[in-house]
Amino acid sequence: MTAFDPDVFDTLCRVLADEFGADPKQLTPDLELIALELDQEEYHRLYERMAEETGVHLHKIVNSMPIYSMDEGEWTMRSLQNLAAFSDDAAKYLDRCDVRSEKETLRSIAQSFAEGRYVSSGQFFDPFFPPRSKTYVIGWSIGIVLALVIIGPTIWALWPCNPFRWACHGGPMGRYLFVVPYTGGLAAFLLASAYVPGLLALRSKRLRRDRRASR
């Protein structure tokens, strides 16, 4: 890596001030680009203007930028967030599969155009899918059961009947027993959605590891 080039940084500050109305007094090398609140179109224009000003081929920087991808789908990642509260394996796998995108600073942008390739700032945003706490996961799970298996059906059973109400026959217990299979099934689906995808992903990971070990 070459030394920090103040001339390129000055060019960047001039472009930000002239093109996007940034306050020159706020433009320091360690300022995060996100703090300037540029939209996607402005972000692209900034890079295009810097390429024009410095004579650097933009594609060299764009082609060297990191590509982010997750090993698992979003549904599985959200399930792993829940399992990570109880399992070290789930927490480690979640961390391995998660994405932490890099923060761009004015220093790193200027350095990128000074070197003609993407230069990392070495700073990262928080993970997209941080592990959840035991309190949150247990509270959410209990809340689902209470709401859909006890509270909801009980309110339905005790609510006065009227000609337009569905499944309003028999006494309160009969109405409760009639509706609870539906609400209970919904509760079971939500709980399964919260845990099963992650469990299947961990099982698949263990199977792959065992196959590699047996070769």
Secondary structure by P-SEA (a helix, b strand, c coil): cccccaaaaaaaaaaaaacccccccccccccccccccccaaaaaaaaaaaaaaacccaaaaaaacbbbbbcccaaaaaaaaaaccccaaaaaaaaaabbbbbbbcaaaaaaaaaaccccccccccccccccccaaaaaaaaaaaaaacccaaaaaaaacccccccccccccaaaaaaacaaaaaaaaaaaaaaacaaaaaaaaaaaaaaaaaaac
